[in-house]
Amino acid sequence: MSERGSGTSAESGISQRSAELVVALLTLAAGITVAVASYKLGARWGSDGPQAGYFPFYIGLLICIGSIANFVAGLRVNAGAGGLLFVHWAGLRRVAAVLLPAMVYVAGIYLVGIYVSSMFYIAAFMVLLGKYRIWKSVVIGFSVSLVLFLMFEIWFQVLLPKGAYNILSFVGH
């Protein structure tokens, strides 16, 4: 069952050490962002009590301290100790196959709205990951978006994002 001797690329990937270091740097950046933004709001104790950024500033500092501690701990781990992998390249490709289209979908919601983006998102997933025929995927994607439009916009009268370029403006919504 082991593929160790086959020399496939599935044996390589991102090491646990690398992942820990990257996450520590990302959380450090988030902590710095929180601390700087909070400091700009006012992170001191005023005459009437704490200013708006007082508590978030110290939370940001705690995040920074924890991130630095995690980074140092990650550096101390022996890189060759067992060669622990965080994720194989094949697994990362599977995650990217879902994550990248989801990111495009979110950007699409901003640009053309949730209904048009959902139609394309559903159809693309059906074709690319589900291996359905294109015509069937387009029909189902359109049908689901139409039902959602009717349900939210007409029946429940809940307005969902139409996007910067409102393609559905011709239906009066």
ABEGO torsion letter per residue (X at the ends): XBAAAAGBAAABEBBAAAAAAAAAAAAAAAAAAAAAAAAAAEABBBAAEBBAAAAAAAAAAAAAAAAAAAAAAAAABBAABGGBBABBAAAAAAAAAAAAAAAAAAAAAAAAEAAAAAAAAAAAAAAAAAGBBAAAAAAAAAAAAAAAAAAAAAAAGBBBBAEABBAAAAAGX
